[in-house]
Structure formats: structure tokens, C-alpha cells
Amino acid sequence: MPHADARARRHPTVFERQPAPAAAVEASLEQTRDACFWLDDVADAVTYPVLHGAYSADLLVVGGGYTGLWTAVKAKVRNPAARVVLIEAQTVGWAASGRNGGFCDASLTHGEDNGRTRWPDDFDTLERLGQDNLEAMAKAIDALGIDCELERSGSLDVAVEPYQVDQLRESGAEVLDADAVRAEVNSPTYLAGVWHRDSTAMLHPAKLAKELARVAAGLGVEIFENSAAESLETHGRTGPVVVRTPRGSVRADRVVLATNVFPSLLARTRLMTVPVYDYVLMTEPLSPAQRDAIGWRQRQGVSDMANQFHYYRITPEGRILFGGYDAVYHYGRKVRSAYEHRPATYRALASHFLTTFPQLEGIRFTHRWAGAIDTSTQFCAFHGLAKQGRVAYTAGFTGLGVGATHFAADVMLDRLSGERTPRTELEMVRKKPLPFPPEPAAALGINVTRWALDRADHREGRRNAWLRALDAAGLGFDS
């Protein structure tokens, strides 16, 4: 592969044409902690016991992130008399559900291009169901008294290269010119933008997870932390399913697997996802003068339009979260805390932040962290049933799970009940994506793809033969 400097000479990106001063980058990171701001912000004494001994349940949920928590809550709302047990390997919301950027998007398909390409016959229905899902989720958060700082602020797609302006114009959306988009968020890198006013909300990720657990427990869900599922056994074609943990077991009529990026208890789905690490910085609270310098009064989420894109948002107390760009896959599909420590990536993010907002030079980042995204080859969630309809599963949200997990919970409960609904009839729900290959092919293919995406960003968006072949095969991949 060509050296990065050679690629940059073809068409340097704005972050290479206007790099931040190295001293400013280093100073911004001097006091940064290796910790997730969201999880620090909700640190409290609320814990749940370890599973000891044998339990029985009508429904067992494996996984204490958004997928499992929404499923448990919805199961009790549907049938208050049902005995629902939820087990979590560590603590509620500690993984992606507590670490993400807090963008809650209506799309179930990871955007229009991906949806129209993969499910052209169902796309209009998927768009409607996605918007309905966002509205239903917002209503549920209100009705259940969930305090997660939900804001219906929308999101901005911003062009930071001339070719991206053309892409915005071709989308058919109302395009804000440079002055108009900078009046919303003041960055000298912005050339144009589109404001999606109704399809995205902002929220506090860890508060959503912790509050969902509180609501679930209040409804009667029995929650157990530090109780990793080690095996799944079935008894005959119609008997109960038994899931074992280090110190106990649960015998259930129905089971939901909501383990997402972590290895599935079902061998059939273990090649369906790969963990891709995403990295994030969080600033200290901005001063009033700094707030005035950037505007951002409408508090939209922002993302640029590169293949290796950045996403960022401002919190209610005036911190800026800035992440994305450098999505990293590690050989062997492992999820390890050691992968969260990547100084070169944090320096790159800090530099790109100061290119985006040079008027904020001197700001400090208080937190840096990473998390693993459950990436699938269809670039959005897949759904399935196993064990003669007694086990439902979903995974592969590919970074868009804050809203889509709410939809997935209904899909799984519908399917476990045997009920046919508009959700269960979707081709996206009925068909599985192509699996990733085993190693070493997986690492080779993913890393060649990352190189090709970076190359496209340095060639004004032009995709090479490798990316075009992946597109044709339905094996989309993005940062």
C-alpha cells in the first residue's frame, strides 16, 4: 500500500491543508483522562446482584445494553404478568450503549443510499417505520419518566471539500450555503450543509441505559450484573432453553440474545459481525466567549461527508464531543480494553478538532475513550430466530443502534410471539447479511477496504475498483 504521505499529495484533505499547530494539539491533550465522560457522569451506587443459583423465567434477555433493556421493558409493558430476567456480563450500559456519541437517528438502514441499494422495494416503508420508531421512542422516554437529556435538535451534514458540496446538491435536500451553515455552527472549514431537522435527536447515552434499567426493575424485571452467559442449551424441540452463567443458570421459555458486538451464543451468527473500534474526545465546558465564537445555538449533531467522517455534538453544559475518522479493526475479532489506548488516533482527532474550530485553540480535552461497534456487511442490524422459534437475536447495528435498538426490541418480541406484523414482514428482517470471512481473510479484506476509503477521500470521493466491487456485491463498508 502507498505511504500515507503519498496518498495525501494526490488531494490533501482540509485537515492536511490546514493542520493545527502541533504544540496546540499536545497542550489540548496534556490533562486528558482515559475514561468515558458519559459513564463518569452517571457514576452512582445503583448496582444489581450477581446471578446465583437456578432461576426460571418466561423470557430471558442476555445483554444489558439498549437492545436488551428496551426488550425487557417492552416485554413487561406487553405482559405485566410475565417473569422477565436480564443478565449482563459486566454492568448495565458499560459498552457501546454508554460510550456512543448520543446521536439518535431515525434511519434503520444507515442512510438513504444504503437503504435504497439493499431494499429498494421496502425502502419507503423502512423510512416511514424509522421515523415512526423515533417518535415512539421519544414518547416512551417521556411516558416512562426517563431523564436522558433528549433534544430534538436534528443534525447537520457538512461539506468540507468542494466535491462534497456537489454531493449535497445531488441529494435533493435543501442545501445551506457556506454563510448559512456557518451561521448555525461557525467553522471556517464548512462550504455547505444540510440540516435534517426531524430525523435526529441528541441524548445522554449512559443516562438512557441507566434509566432504562431503573424503569425495567420498577416494572418487575429481575436484573443481574457481572453474570456472563457461558452456554445455551435446548431440551427437545419445544422444551425450555437453559442459559448458564459462572454461578447460576436461567431456564426460560423464550430467550433474547442482545449481545451485539460480543461473541454470540449461536455458532451460526459468529461470523456475522466484526468489532470495529471508534475513538472519541470530550472537551472541558466552553466559556461564554468560546460559545459565542462558535454559535451552535440550535445544538444540532454534526457530521462531515468524508468516507472517514467525523461526528460531533455539544452537550447541555457546553462540552463538545468529537469522534470518528479512525475506525480500527484488530485481527481475531477480539474486544479488548487494550485497544482503547491509541495515542496517535487521539492526536489526529485533536488536530482535526482544532482545524474545525481554530477559534477554540487553548481548550483542553478532559476525557478520551473508545468502544467497539458491531459492524455487519449490510451496514445495519440483522434479525433472526433460532431453536425452533424459542430464541430471537439481533446484532450488527454498525454505529446506528441508539434508535434502531428500540425498533429491534419490537421485532424480536413480535417474532417470539409468532405474530406477523409490518416489522416482521420486512425483507431486511427476514434475510441475513453475508458473513465476514474467517481470519486471516477478514483482517486483510477490512484493512484493504479502510485503505481504499482513505484513498477515495484523497481523490475527491472517487471510489476505486475494490470499493466498486464491494458495492456491487452488497458488502458496503464505511468508517
Secondary structure, DSSP 8 states (H G I E B T S, - for coil): ---HHHHHHHS--HHHHS---HHHHHHHTTT-EES-HHHHHT--S-------EEEEEEEEEE--SHHHHHHHHHHHHH-TTS-EEEE-SSSTT-SHHHHS--EEES-SSSSHHHHHHH-TTTHHHHHHHHHHHHHHHHHHHHHTT--S--B---EEEEE-SHHHHHHHHHTTS--EEHHHHHHHB--TT-SEEEEE-SSEEE--HHHHHHHHHHHHHHHT-EEESS----EEEE-TTTS-EEEEETTEEEEEEEEEE--TTS--SSGGGTTS-EEEEEEEEEE----HHHHHHHB-TT--EEEE-SSS-EEEEE-TTS-EEEEES--EE-TTS---GGGG--HHHHHHHHHHHHHH-GGGTT--EEEEEEEEEEE-TTSS-EEEEETTTTEEEEE--TT-HHHHHHHHHHHHHHHHHT---TTTT-HHHHS-------TTHHHHHHHHHHHHHHHHHTTTT---HHHHHHHHHT-----
